[in-house]
Amino acid sequence: MPQFTSVEQIYQHLQKSVPEILKKVGEEVREKLYLQLQNQFYNKRPETENYKRTYMLLNSLTVSAVKNIGTNTWEVRVFYDTDKIEPVETGAPFPAHMSILDGEDSSDLLPWWVEKGQKSKIHSWGEYNIVENTKKEIIEEKLLLNEFRRELKSKGFRVK
């Protein structure tokens, strides 16, 4: 267990630990989103003759660097990096991530459509709420609190 002789030393130790812990939390959240997306969207919408999977949406899930954004305030973002989703020919009759009406790139809209639904008259689906469901799961599991507890215990702190 670390030895401290002042509150300042504890504070400095925590300042080094928080980014490490948040990076782990970000990776866990990314994994939860990945599994939700796989199970709720990809597995329920199989490939067809007219649609071939690219897996770009799954692979676009990204964890940002941890940033200190103010006094005792840190941030890590888990997001769909739409720069990793692009129109592509898949061998199916229609290219992936493009409007079949006018050929316009629609890849930036894909995360929104999965979350809130796609109401096209040609090809539509309802809401999947992947982000919202994952957020509820993280809160119910107390993921952030439990990760801090686990990490501090691993460093020798007694934590209740």
Backbone torsions as a table, in degrees:
resi	resn	phi	psi	omega
1	MET	NA	135.2	178.3
2	PRO	-60.8	147.1	177.1
3	GLN	-106.4	132.1	179.9
4	PHE	-124.3	142.5	177.7
5	THR	-111.3	-1.4	178.5
6	SER	-155.5	160.9	175.5
7	VAL	-62.8	-35.9	179.0
8	GLU	-59.2	-39.7	178.3
9	GLN	-65.8	-38.9	176.5
10	ILE	-62.8	-46.3	179.7
11	TYR	-58.6	-45.8	178.9
12	GLN	-62.2	-40.2	178.7
13	HIS	-63.4	-44.1	179.4
14	LEU	-66.5	-35.4	178.6
15	GLN	-60.5	-32.2	177.3
16	LYS	-80.7	-32.8	-175.3
17	SER	-77.8	-35.9	-174.6
18	VAL	-57.0	-48.9	179.6
19	PRO	-60.6	-37.8	178.2
20	GLU	-62.8	-44.6	-179.0
21	ILE	-65.8	-45.2	-179.2
22	LEU	-64.7	-34.2	176.5
23	LYS	-62.4	-43.0	177.3
24	LYS	-63.2	-43.1	178.6
25	VAL	-61.8	-44.1	177.9
26	GLY	-57.5	-42.8	178.9
27	GLU	-65.6	-39.1	178.0
28	GLU	-65.8	-40.6	178.3
29	VAL	-64.5	-43.3	177.3
30	ARG	-58.1	-44.2	179.3
31	GLU	-63.4	-40.5	177.9
32	LYS	-64.1	-44.0	177.0
33	LEU	-61.9	-43.0	179.6
34	TYR	-57.7	-48.8	-178.6
35	LEU	-66.1	-41.2	177.3
36	GLN	-61.1	-45.9	-179.8
37	LEU	-62.9	-43.7	178.5
38	GLN	-61.2	-50.0	-174.6
39	ASN	-74.3	-41.7	-173.4
40	GLN	-87.5	-28.2	-177.4
41	PHE	-111.5	-61.9	-175.4
42	TYR	-60.9	-47.1	-177.3
43	ASN	-69.9	-23.4	-179.6
44	LYS	-92.6	-8.2	-179.5
45	ARG	-129.6	77.3	-175.1
46	PRO	-68.1	163.2	174.5
47	GLU	-61.0	151.8	175.4
48	THR	-132.0	-179.6	176.2
49	GLU	-60.9	-32.4	-177.6
50	ASN	-94.2	-7.9	-177.9
51	TYR	-138.5	124.7	177.6
52	LYS	-116.6	134.1	-178.8
53	ARG	-69.1	143.5	172.7
54	THR	-110.6	-21.1	-176.9
55	TYR	63.7	13.3	179.3
56	MET	-65.3	-35.8	-180.0
57	LEU	-64.1	-47.7	176.4
58	LEU	-57.9	-46.0	-175.9
59	ASN	-76.3	-7.0	178.3
60	SER	-85.1	-12.0	179.2
61	LEU	-62.3	123.6	-169.8
62	THR	-133.4	144.6	174.2
63	VAL	-109.2	125.1	179.5
64	SER	-73.4	168.4	169.1
65	ALA	-67.7	150.3	175.9
66	VAL	-77.1	132.2	-178.7
67	LYS	-124.4	142.0	170.3
68	ASN	-86.4	116.2	-175.2
69	ILE	-111.2	12.9	177.8
70	GLY	163.0	179.2	-179.7
71	THR	-58.6	118.7	179.1
72	ASN	55.9	28.8	-179.4
73	THR	-128.8	124.4	-178.6
74	TRP	-124.2	157.7	-178.7
75	GLU	-141.1	136.9	166.4
76	VAL	-134.8	135.7	-178.7
77	ARG	-113.4	139.0	172.1
78	VAL	-117.4	123.3	-171.0
79	PHE	-151.9	163.8	170.6
80	TYR	-82.8	115.6	176.5
81	ASP	-87.1	97.1	-174.8
82	THR	-68.3	-10.4	172.5
83	ASP	-67.7	-17.6	179.1
84	LYS	-92.4	1.3	177.8
85	ILE	-114.7	123.3	-177.8
86	GLU	-142.1	157.8	176.3
87	PRO	-62.1	141.1	-177.7
88	VAL	-154.4	142.6	172.9
89	GLU	-78.0	130.9	-178.3
90	THR	-116.0	-1.4	-175.4
91	GLY	93.1	-9.7	175.4
92	ALA	-80.9	165.2	-179.6
93	PRO	-57.9	-28.8	-178.6
94	PHE	-119.4	138.8	176.9
95	PRO	-65.7	150.9	177.5
96	ALA	-78.1	142.4	173.3
97	HIS	67.9	27.6	175.8
98	MET	-132.5	149.0	174.9
99	SER	-65.5	130.5	178.0
100	ILE	-79.0	-9.3	179.1
101	LEU	-85.6	-44.9	-174.9
102	ASP	-129.2	2.9	177.7
103	GLY	75.5	6.2	-179.7
104	GLU	-69.5	144.9	176.0
105	ASP	-64.7	121.9	178.7
106	SER	-118.9	16.7	-175.2
107	SER	-63.1	-32.7	179.0
108	ASP	-65.0	-22.8	-177.8
109	LEU	-86.7	-15.2	-173.5
110	LEU	-55.6	-48.5	178.3
111	PRO	-59.0	-40.6	179.2
112	TRP	-64.2	-44.2	-179.9
113	TRP	-62.0	-39.7	178.9
114	VAL	-66.0	-41.5	-178.2
115	GLU	-70.7	-48.5	-170.3
116	LYS	-107.5	-4.0	179.1
117	GLY	99.3	160.3	-179.0
118	GLN	-127.2	116.6	-171.1
119	LYS	-102.0	30.4	-179.1
120	SER	-66.8	145.7	175.8
121	LYS	-72.9	-20.7	-177.6
122	ILE	-88.5	-45.6	-176.6
123	HIS	-150.4	108.7	-175.6
124	SER	-132.4	165.6	174.1
125	TRP	-155.4	164.3	-179.9
126	GLY	-86.3	-174.8	-179.2
127	GLU	-69.4	142.5	173.9
128	TYR	-109.7	-23.9	175.2
129	ASN	52.2	41.8	-178.1
130	ILE	-60.1	-49.8	-178.0
131	VAL	-66.1	-46.3	-178.8
132	GLU	-62.5	-43.6	178.9
133	ASN	-64.8	-39.2	178.9
134	THR	-66.7	-41.1	177.6
135	LYS	-58.5	-45.8	178.6
136	LYS	-61.3	-42.0	179.3
137	GLU	-61.9	-43.6	-179.4
138	ILE	-62.8	-42.0	180.0
139	ILE	-67.8	-46.2	180.0
140	GLU	-61.4	-38.9	-179.7
141	GLU	-79.7	-8.6	-175.5
142	LYS	52.8	46.3	-174.9
143	LEU	-54.3	-48.8	-176.7
144	LEU	-63.6	-49.1	-179.9
145	LEU	-60.4	-46.0	-178.5
146	ASN	-66.2	-35.0	178.0
147	GLU	-68.3	-40.4	175.7
148	PHE	-62.3	-44.3	178.2
149	ARG	-58.2	-50.6	-177.5
150	ARG	-58.9	-45.5	-177.2
151	GLU	-68.0	-43.3	179.6
152	LEU	-66.8	-38.2	175.6
153	LYS	-62.2	-39.8	-179.2
154	SER	-65.3	-21.2	179.3
155	LYS	-96.6	9.2	174.2
156	GLY	96.0	1.6	178.4
157	PHE	-78.5	146.6	170.6
158	ARG	-89.1	119.9	-175.1
159	VAL	-128.7	135.6	178.2
160	LYS	-95.9	NA	NA
